[in-house]
Amino acid sequence: MGDLHSFSLDYIRNNGVFYSWMETRRLEWAPLMQARLKLLLEGRTFILICDDSRLWYENYFLQSINANPARPMLPFVSLRAFYDKKFQNKEDIALLNDMLEIAFPNGFVYFYIGSIHDKKSQIARSRDDSLLWIFDEQLQDSFYLNSKDKDLDMKLIVLFKLLDKSLDAILFSKISI
C-alpha cells in the first residue's frame, strides 16, 4: 500500500500535459491534503465555500464529487445551502460556527477556494483545520494559486480530479494516510 505523495506523483505523471504543473507543487499538495483527508475519514463534513468569482467551481465540485457510483457518498456540502447571508463581524462567524457544531456533531471542516480578500475567507480562517486553496497570497497550511493565471480554471479542474482520484485510492485501500 502506497502513500498519498507517491500516488499523487504517479497520477500526475500518467495524466499528461495538463497535470505537469502539479509535479513541482506535489510537495505542498500531499501533506496538506493528507492532513485534511484524515478528518474526512474521521467523519467530519466538509463545508465548501468559494468566493464570488468561483461560484461556477463550487457548482462543478458539488455536482462531481459524488458522481462515482462505485464509491460511498462523501460529506461535501455548500455553505450557501445553510447560510447565505452577508457576514458583518466576527460575532456572526462565531454564531455560524456554533450552529454548524450543533448540526454536525462529528465535526466539520471549511474548504475555502478563493481570494483572501473576500469576506467569506474570514469564515474559513476562523478555524485552524480549514482546507484553503488561496489566490494571490501564501498562507501557512494552504495551497497557493495565482488568480491572474490564464490557465486557472483548468488548474482548478485538475485539482478536483486529483482530489477525487485520491479519495478513490484512500477509500479503496490503495493508499494509506
N, C-alpha and C positions, 0 to 999 in steps of 0.2 A: 504494500500500500504506500502510495507516494504522499507528498505534501503539496500544499497549495502553490508554493513557489515553483516547484518543478512542473506541476500541472499547468500553471499559467504560462510558463516559458514554452512548453510543448505546444499548447494550444495556439499561442501567438505565432510561433514559427510555422505551424501547419495550416494557417488560415490566410496566408497571402499578404499582399502589399498593404491592405487596409489596416492590418494589425501591426505592421512593422514599428510604428511609433511607440507601441507599448513595450517593446523589448527592453528599451532603456528605462522605462518607467515601472517595470515589474517589481523592482526592489522597494518602491514606495507602495505599490498596489498590494502585494501579497501580505505583508504584515498587518496593514490597516484592515484589509478585508477579512483576514483570518480572525482577528480580534473581534470584529463586529459580527461575523457569521457565527461565531461561538454563541453569541447572545441569541441569535435566531434559533439555534439548536436547543437552547435552554427554554424556549417557549415564549420569547418576547415578540411582540408585534412591532413591525417597522412602519412608522408613520412617515409617508413620503410628503415632502414639501419642496416645491420648485418656485423660483422667482417668476415674475410675470412673463418674462421673455421665454421661459422654458415650460410653459403650461402644455405645449404640444408633447413635450417629452414625458411629462407626468402621465398624460393620457396613454401614450405609447407604452410606457413602462407598466402601468397597471393593467392594460389590456394584454400584454405579452407575458408577464411574469408567471401566470398560472395557465398558460396556453398548452403546456405539455401534459397530455392526458396520462402519461406513464408515471407521473410524479405526484405526490400528495399536494394539496393546496397549501400555499405558503401565506403567512400573515403579513401581507403588504397592503396598506390602506392609505388613502389620501387624507391629509388634514382637512382639506376643504369639505370632505364628507361629514366631518364632525363640527367644524368651526370655521366659518367663512367671514368672520368679522375682522375689521381692522384693529390692530393692537395699538393701544395708546401709550402703555407704560409697562414697567416690569411687573406691576401688580396683575395686569391682565395675563401676562405669561405665567405667573405663579398660579393663578386660578385655573388656567388651561392645564398646566401640569398636574394640579390636584385632581381635576376632573378625569384626566387620562389615567392617572394612577388608580382611580376607582374603577374606571371602565376596563382596564387591563391589569388585573391583579398579578399576572405573571411578569409584568413589566413591559416597557415599550422603549423603542429607540427611535429618535428622529433621524430621518435620512433626508438631508437637505442638498439640493442641487441648485446652485445659482451664485449670484453676486453677494459678497459680504455686505454690500451697501443696501441691499433690500432689507426692509424691516423684518421680513419673515426669517432671515438668518439669525436674528436675535432669539427666536424661539428655539431653534436647534442648538444654538450656542449656550442656551440656559442649562444644558445637561452635558456632563463630561463624556458620556458614552455615545454621543451622536455620531452618525456617519456623515461626513461632509465632503462633497465634491464642490470646491470653491473656485470661483473665477477671479483671476487677476490679483489674488493675494495668497501668499503661502502662510498657512497656519499649521501649527503642530497638530498631528493626528488628523490631517485632512489630505485630500487628493486635489492637486492644483491643476486647473485648466485655464487656458487663455481665451477670453471671450472674443478677442479680435481674430482668432484663428479661423481662416476661411473654411477649414475642414471640421469645425467644432461639432456640427450636427452629426457628421459621420463618426466622429470620435465618441460622442455620447452613445450612439448605437453600438459601436464596438465595445464600449464599456458594459453596456447592458448585456450583450451576447457573452462576454467573458464572465460576467457575474452569473448569468443564467447557467452556463455550462459548468461553472464552479459549483453552483448549487446542486446540479445533477451529480457531479463527481462526489460531493460530500454525502448526499442523501443515498446514493447507490454504493457507498463504501469503496470508491476507487481511490479516494484520498482521505486522510485524517487531518483534523485541525485541533 
